[in-house]
Amino acid sequence: KQEVTQIPAALSVPEGENLVLNCSFTDSAIYNLQWFRQDPGKGLTSLLLIQSSQREQTSGRLNASLDKSSGRSTLYIAASQPGDSATYLCAVGRGGSEKLVFGKGTKLTVNP
Amino acid sequence: GAVVSQHPSRVICKSGTSVKIECRSLDFQATTMFWYRQFPKQSLMLMATSNEGSKATYEQGVEKDKFLINHASLTLSTLTVTSAHPEDSSFYICSAFRQGATEAFFGQGTRLTVV
């Protein structure tokens, strides 16, 4: 059974700092890996999608890496801003399927 | 990107009543939609897979008679929580997959509170 773990559960940083969020998964037979952002009481915003054959994806100040063999992914946020404050979710797609298995998330607070 | 609309965003109902949540793909056809549930401080958990024109597939531990799913068209899936109880209070969110796409698109979610 696939399990996804995110560390840390919560993180508080001053504005401008670079930071890394971690995600690990137990079964390396994944279809893809996605990072989402969730604001309180709101739905999910997809940030980055990495296919199983890819090593990383970049979008603006965000960079996500994937090491499938070791079951790890990281989300790097450069020059953090207060607007980045949210819960970041990591999810892996099951082989060939669109079903996602989610981690519990990392709650990020960026202080002005 | 593709747009998925979920309604209502927030609902409060009395214990014992039923609540219907709608999930619509606005600009694409979705043969498959997924329903997830998230309890406080927990991860999103898949409840069921909704297939257009056929019965939904439920994950282990999810009561199919309590959580009724209907996917009558290629753009609409509904989740009905029947005889709701306070323990059903949760955040419910749907996702839809566009054929040929590599990612699912999520609705805004529904916060259900049963009193």
Contacts between the chains, C-beta under 8 A, distances in Angstrom:
chain1	res1	chain2	res2	distance
A	4	B	43	7.3
A	32	B	102	6.7
A	32	B	103	7.4
A	34	B	103	6.4
A	36	B	106	7.8
A	41	B	10	7.9
A	41	B	91	7.8
A	41	B	109	7.7
A	41	B	111	6.1
A	42	B	108	6.4
A	42	B	109	6.7
A	43	B	6	7.2
A	43	B	93	6.0
A	43	B	106	5.2
A	43	B	107	5.7
A	43	B	108	3.9
A	43	B	109	4.5
A	44	B	93	7.0
A	44	B	106	4.3
A	44	B	109	7.8
A	46	B	1	7.8
A	46	B	103	6.2
A	46	B	105	7.5
A	46	B	106	7.6
A	49	B	102	6.5
A	49	B	103	4.9
A	51	B	102	6.8
A	89	B	43	7.7
A	89	B	44	7.2
A	91	B	44	7.7
A	98	B	32	6.6
A	98	B	34	7.0
A	98	B	95	7.6
A	98	B	97	4.4
A	98	B	104	5.0
A	99	B	34	6.4
A	99	B	46	5.7
A	99	B	49	6.9
A	100	B	34	7.8
A	100	B	44	7.7
A	100	B	46	7.2
A	100	B	95	7.6
A	100	B	104	6.9
A	101	B	46	7.6
A	102	B	36	7.9
A	102	B	43	4.4
A	102	B	44	4.3
A	102	B	45	7.5
A	103	B	43	5.8
A	104	B	41	7.2
A	104	B	42	6.4
A	104	B	43	4.5
A	105	B	43	7.0
